[in-house]
Amino acid sequence: MAKADYNPALTRANSLDMFTFEECEKILKSVLQDEKQQGKLKEFKILPAIEHVGFLGEYYHLILSYQLDNEPEERTKRLFVKSVYQNADKLFYDEKRSILKKEAMLYETLLNELKLFSKHLWCAKCYYARDDLFVMQNIEDLGYASLPSSTRFLSEQQLRPLLKALATLHASSVAYEQRHRCTIGVQFRKWLQEKSMDPDIDWWTTGIKAILAATATHPLVRNDEAAQDFIASVLPRCLDNIYFMINPSAVHRNVFLHRDAWSGNVFYHKQQPEDVCCALVDFQLCRYAPPAIDFLMASYLNVEPKDRKQMQQRNLNYYHDQLLTELNDMGIDATKEKLTRQDFEQSLEDLALFGATYNCITATLLRLPENYLKKLKDEQPDEFHRYCNVNRTDSLLNLMLDHEDYRSYLYDCIEDLLELTYFKQAK
């Protein structure tokens, strides 16, 4: 696809051809095995999940009607389906299919097993997977709900169940490696390649250019000649270090990461939303790297900068306490695994630039004012593609001029970045 072209994906023409009856029988058998039951499939339906909108593809509900052995009445089971867009530009389709294939394979193999190491439900189970889709438990039917779409940032109390889920995931990956005497990063190397941050990824490099331009206008440095020289010549090279930070570390303990832990990918327990571990969804960006990466993403993406700094130490304490509890329950010595408090704090310091940089880039997409990006996608798809993948610098600077609240927020994010780069080297 040419960088200046945009061909929006269209939904599947006929959802009825998504599964065969035989596939649904196989799915039902897997579901009933969990319940230690046996039964016969009567029919199945596929309904669009209109309450969710997917970037990677389309969402559906698979409704299975079945009859248990020795039971006269029929029952139904609702499952969740994630399918790659079918009616799309071939290059768009191939790109999204490769990402979904990664997620489907990891759900069906690694994630399904990682779930077994802890009593906490932090991820739904996958029952069936193909290259173009996968079928899993409907997390809402298990008693979980997403936050209201109007939610912009999380409170400290809301962040804690998310940190608990990440700690459980990280500890489970350590337990998996001990049980199988393997390294997840080696065993699943081909499926854990970075898909979002790379010098060849348009949305990322376009965002970097826009942030560099916005940084030069920050009140703290706009009249500082030395700072302007730094932003033009040194800061781009500093940000290149991000590409190394997201890879497995040769210094710090690596674990299996979610790597996309923002509020849109989190479901809270309906009855005890601040006490029970969150359920995580969307593992298409998962990686194998130090747990600090997930902690930094959760901290930066879900909390305003001023609040993050105020609660950071308490969040650090909470996450690491949860990690130690999970490791201890699994019979794992944190010291031997280089996951002590000292180890974790050092990794946070070494990798802090990742959190600040990623937060700045996502602020140019997720935090835009007045549903700007949604309107652009609906009303001007060519301009939407241009903003995301070709050039967002001019539009971003104009938005900052026109919207004081957004300008203030983005400058707060950029100040975090400057503190870790220009002001740090100036001391």
C-alpha positions in Angstrom: 0.0 0.0 0.0 1.4 3.4 -0.9 2.0 5.6 2.0 -0.4 8.3 0.7 -3.2 5.8 -0.1 -5.8 4.6 2.2 -8.2 1.7 1.5 -10.5 1.2 4.4 -11.3 -2.4 5.4 -14.9 -3.5 5.0 -16.7 -6.1 7.2 -17.1 -9.7 6.1 -19.8 -10.0 3.4 -21.3 -13.2 5.0 -20.5 -14.1 8.6 -22.2 -17.5 8.1 -19.3 -18.9 6.2 -16.9 -18.2 9.2 -17.2 -21.7 10.6 -18.3 -25.1 9.5 -20.6 -27.2 11.6 -17.7 -29.6 12.2 -15.6 -26.8 13.6 -18.3 -25.7 16.0 -18.6 -29.3 17.2 -14.9 -29.3 18.0 -15.3 -25.9 19.8 -18.2 -27.2 21.8 -16.3 -30.4 22.8 -13.5 -28.2 24.1 -15.9 -26.1 26.1 -17.7 -29.0 27.6 -14.4 -30.7 28.5 -13.8 -27.8 30.9 -17.1 -28.5 32.5 -16.6 -32.3 32.6 -19.7 -32.7 30.4 -20.6 -34.2 27.1 -23.2 -33.1 24.6 -24.3 -32.7 21.1 -24.3 -29.5 19.0 -27.8 -28.6 17.6 -27.0 -25.3 15.7 -24.8 -22.3 15.9 -25.3 -18.6 15.2 -22.8 -15.8 14.5 -23.7 -12.3 15.6 -21.6 -9.1 15.2 -20.3 -7.8 18.6 -21.5 -4.3 17.9 -20.5 -3.2 21.4 -16.9 -3.5 20.5 -14.9 -1.9 17.7 -11.6 -3.5 16.7 -8.5 -2.0 15.1 -7.0 -5.3 14.1 -10.2 -6.9 12.8 -13.8 -7.7 13.4 -15.5 -9.0 16.6 -18.3 -11.5 16.7 -20.3 -13.6 19.2 -20.5 -17.3 18.4 -23.7 -18.8 19.9 -23.7 -22.5 20.3 -27.0 -24.3 20.9 -26.4 -27.8 22.3 -28.0 -30.6 24.4 -26.1 -32.4 27.2 -26.3 -36.2 27.4 -29.3 -37.4 29.4 -30.8 -33.8 29.5 -33.9 -33.0 27.4 -33.7 -29.2 27.2 -31.2 -27.3 25.0 -28.6 -24.9 26.4 -26.6 -22.1 24.8 -23.1 -20.9 25.2 -21.9 -17.5 24.0 -18.2 -17.3 22.9 -16.2 -14.4 21.6 -14.6 -14.4 18.1 -11.9 -12.2 16.8 -11.5 -12.3 13.0 -9.2 -10.4 10.7 -10.9 -8.1 8.2 -11.8 -10.1 5.1 -12.8 -7.4 2.5 -9.6 -5.3 2.6 -6.7 -4.2 0.6 -4.4 -7.3 0.2 -1.4 -5.7 1.9 -3.6 -4.4 4.7 -5.1 -7.9 5.1 -1.8 -9.7 5.0 -0.3 -7.3 7.6 -3.3 -7.7 10.0 -3.5 -11.4 9.5 0.1 -11.9 10.5 -0.5 -10.0 13.7 -3.7 -11.9 14.5 -2.0 -15.2 13.7 0.6 -14.4 16.3 -2.1 -13.6 18.9 -4.2 -16.7 18.0 -1.2 -19.1 18.3 -0.1 -17.6 21.6 -3.6 -17.8 23.1 -4.0 -21.4 22.1 -0.7 -22.5 23.4 1.3 -20.4 25.8 -1.5 -18.3 27.3 -3.8 -21.2 27.9 -1.0 -22.9 29.9 0.1 -19.7 31.7 -3.4 -19.4 33.1 -2.9 -22.6 35.1 -0.2 -21.4 37.3 -2.3 -18.9 39.3 -5.7 -19.0 41.0 -6.4 -15.5 39.6 -8.4 -15.1 36.4 -6.3 -12.6 34.4 -7.0 -13.8 30.8 -9.8 -15.6 29.0 -9.3 -19.1 27.6 -9.0 -19.8 23.9 -10.9 -22.8 22.6 -10.1 -22.7 18.9 -7.7 -20.9 16.6 -7.0 -20.5 12.9 -4.7 -18.2 11.0 -7.5 -15.7 10.4 -9.5 -15.9 13.7 -9.7 -17.4 17.2 -12.6 -18.3 19.6 -12.4 -17.8 23.3 -14.4 -17.4 26.5 -16.6 -14.3 26.6 -15.0 -12.4 29.4 -18.2 -10.4 30.0 -20.1 -13.6 30.7 -17.5 -14.5 33.3 -18.5 -11.4 35.3 -16.1 -8.8 33.9 -16.8 -5.5 32.2 -14.8 -2.9 30.4 -14.6 0.7 31.7 -17.0 3.3 30.2 -15.7 4.6 26.9 -15.6 8.1 28.5 -12.8 6.9 30.9 -9.6 8.9 30.2 -7.4 8.0 33.1 -7.3 5.6 36.0 -7.3 6.3 39.7 -4.8 4.7 41.9 -7.4 2.3 43.1 -8.3 1.4 39.5 -4.7 0.9 38.5 -4.0 -1.7 41.2 -6.1 -4.6 39.8 -4.3 -4.0 36.5 -0.9 -4.1 38.2 -2.0 -7.3 40.0 -2.9 -8.9 36.6 0.5 -8.0 35.2 2.4 -9.3 38.2 0.4 -12.6 37.9 1.2 -12.8 34.2 4.9 -12.2 34.8 5.2 -14.7 37.7 3.3 -17.3 35.6 5.8 -17.0 32.8 8.7 -17.6 35.2 6.9 -20.7 36.5 6.3 -21.9 33.0 10.1 -21.6 32.2 11.0 -23.5 35.4 8.5 -26.3 34.7 9.5 -26.7 31.0 13.2 -25.8 31.5 13.0 -23.5 28.6 13.1 -19.8 27.7 9.9 -18.3 26.4 11.8 -15.8 24.3 13.6 -18.7 22.5 10.7 -21.2 22.4 8.3 -18.6 20.9 10.9 -16.4 19.2 9.1 -16.2 15.8 5.9 -15.2 17.5 7.3 -12.5 19.7 8.6 -10.1 17.1 7.9 -6.4 17.5 5.0 -5.2 15.4 4.5 -1.6 16.5 7.9 0.1 17.3 10.5 -0.2 14.5 12.3 2.2 12.2 10.3 0.8 9.4 6.9 1.2 11.0 5.1 4.3 9.6 2.8 5.1 12.6 5.8 5.0 15.0 8.3 7.1 12.9 5.6 9.5 12.0 4.8 10.0 15.7 8.5 10.4 16.5 8.8 13.2 14.0 5.7 14.9 15.4 6.9 14.7 19.0 10.3 16.1 18.1 8.6 19.1 16.5 6.3 19.6 19.5 9.2 19.2 21.9 11.0 22.1 20.2 8.0 24.3 21.1 7.9 23.4 24.8 8.1 26.6 27.0 11.0 25.1 29.0 13.2 24.9 25.9 11.8 27.0 23.1 14.1 29.9 23.8 17.1 27.7 24.8 19.6 27.6 21.9 21.5 24.6 23.5 18.2 22.7 24.0 17.2 23.4 20.4 20.5 22.0 19.1 20.0 19.0 21.4 16.5 18.3 20.1 17.6 18.6 16.5 20.7 16.5 16.6 21.0 14.4 19.8 17.4 13.6 20.9 16.6 11.5 17.8 19.5 9.3 18.6 18.5 9.0 22.2 15.0 7.8 21.1 16.6 5.2 18.9 17.5 3.4 22.2 13.8 2.4 22.5 14.3 -0.2 19.9 16.8 -2.0 22.1 14.8 -1.5 25.3 11.8 -3.5 24.0 14.0 -6.5 23.1 15.1 -9.2 25.6 17.6 -7.7 28.0 21.1 -9.1 28.6 21.1 -7.5 32.0 17.6 -7.8 33.5 15.4 -10.8 34.0 13.0 -11.2 31.0 9.4 -12.4 31.3 6.4 -12.7 29.0 4.8 -9.3 28.6 1.4 -8.1 27.6 3.0 -4.9 26.3 -0.3 -3.0 25.6 -1.7 -2.5 29.1 -3.9 0.6 28.7 -7.4 0.9 30.0 -9.0 -0.1 26.7 -7.5 -3.6 27.0 -8.6 -4.3 30.6 -11.8 -5.8 32.0 -12.7 -5.3 35.7 -14.7 -7.6 37.9 -18.2 -6.4 38.0 -18.8 -7.1 41.8 -15.3 -6.3 43.1 -13.7 -4.0 40.6 -11.0 -2.6 42.9 -10.1 -5.9 44.7 -10.2 -8.7 42.1 -7.4 -9.1 39.5 -8.3 -7.6 36.1 -8.7 -9.6 33.0 -6.3 -8.6 30.1 -7.3 -8.8 26.5 -5.5 -8.1 23.2 -2.1 -9.8 23.3 -1.1 -8.9 19.7 1.8 -6.8 20.9 3.1 -9.1 23.6 6.9 -9.4 24.0 9.6 -11.1 26.0 11.5 -8.4 28.0 11.9 -7.1 31.5 8.7 -6.7 33.6 9.5 -3.0 34.0 8.3 -2.5 30.4 4.7 -3.5 31.3 4.9 -1.6 34.6 6.0 1.6 32.8 3.4 1.3 30.1 0.6 0.8 32.7 1.9 3.7 34.7 2.4 6.2 31.9 -0.5 5.4 29.6 -3.2 5.2 32.3 -2.4 8.1 34.6 -1.9 11.8 34.0 1.8 12.8 34.5 1.3 14.9 37.7 -0.7 12.1 39.3 1.7 9.4 38.1 4.7 11.1 39.8 2.7 11.5 43.0 1.6 7.8 43.2 4.6 6.1 41.5 6.3 4.9 44.6 3.1 3.4 46.0 2.4 1.7 42.6 5.9 0.3 42.6 5.5 -1.1 46.1 2.1 -2.6 45.2 3.2 -4.2 41.9 6.4 -5.8 43.4 4.6 -7.0 46.5 2.1 -8.8 44.2 4.9 -10.2 42.1 6.6 -11.6 45.2 3.4 -13.1 46.5 2.7 -14.8 43.2 6.2 -16.1 42.9 6.1 -17.4 46.5 2.8 -19.2 45.9 4.4 -20.9 42.9 7.5 -21.9 44.9 9.9 -19.5 43.1 12.7 -17.6 44.8 12.7 -14.0 43.5 16.4 -13.6 44.4 17.5 -16.5 42.2 15.4 -15.1 39.4 16.9 -11.6 39.7 13.4 -10.2 40.5 14.2 -8.6 43.9 13.1 -5.1 44.7 16.6 -3.8 44.0 16.6 -5.6 40.6 13.2 -4.2 39.7 14.1 -0.6 40.6 17.3 -0.7 38.6 15.4 -2.0 35.6 12.8 0.8 36.0 15.7 3.4 36.0 17.4 1.8 33.0 14.2 1.6 30.9 12.4 4.7 32.0 12.9 6.4 28.6 10.7 3.8 27.0 7.7 4.7 29.2 8.1 8.5 28.6 8.6 8.1 24.8 5.8 5.7 24.3 3.5 7.9 26.3 4.3 10.9 24.1 3.7 8.9 20.9 0.4 7.5 22.0 -0.7 11.0 23.2 -0.7 12.0 19.5 -3.3 9.2 18.9 -5.2 8.2 22.0 -5.4 11.6 23.8 -6.5 13.9 21.0 -9.3 16.4 21.7 -13.0 16.0 20.9 -12.9 12.6 19.2 -10.6 14.2 16.6 -9.3 10.9 15.2 -12.6 9.1 15.1 -14.2 12.0 13.2 -11.3 12.0 10.8 -11.5 8.3 10.2 -15.3 8.4 9.6 -15.4 11.6 7.5 -12.0 11.9 5.9 -10.4 8.4 5.7 -7.6 9.6 3.4 -6.6 12.3 5.9 -6.9 9.8 8.7 -4.4 7.6 7.0 -2.2 10.6 6.3 -2.2 11.7 9.9 -1.5 8.2 11.3 1.1 7.0 8.7 2.4 9.8 6.5 2.7 13.1 8.4 1.0 14.2 11.6 3.4 17.0 12.5 1.5 20.0 11.1 -1.9 18.7 12.3 -0.6 18.0 15.7 0.9 21.5 16.1 -2.3 23.1 14.9 -4.3 21.0 17.4 -2.0 22.2 20.2 -2.6 25.8 19.1 -6.4 25.4 19.1 -6.8 23.3 22.2 -5.2 24.6 25.4 -6.1 21.5 27.5 -4.5 19.2 25.0 -1.5 21.4 24.6 -1.0 21.4 28.4 -1.3 17.6 28.6 1.1 17.0 25.8 3.6 19.4 27.2 3.4 17.5 30.6 4.2 14.3 28.7 7.1 15.9 26.8 8.5 17.3 30.1 8.9 13.7 31.3 10.8 13.1 28.1 13.0 16.1 28.6 13.8 15.2 32.2 15.2 11.9 31.1 17.2 13.3 28.2 18.1 17.0 27.9 17.9 18.0 31.6 19.5 14.8 32.7 22.6 15.3 30.6 22.7 19.0 31.5 23.1 18.2 35.2 
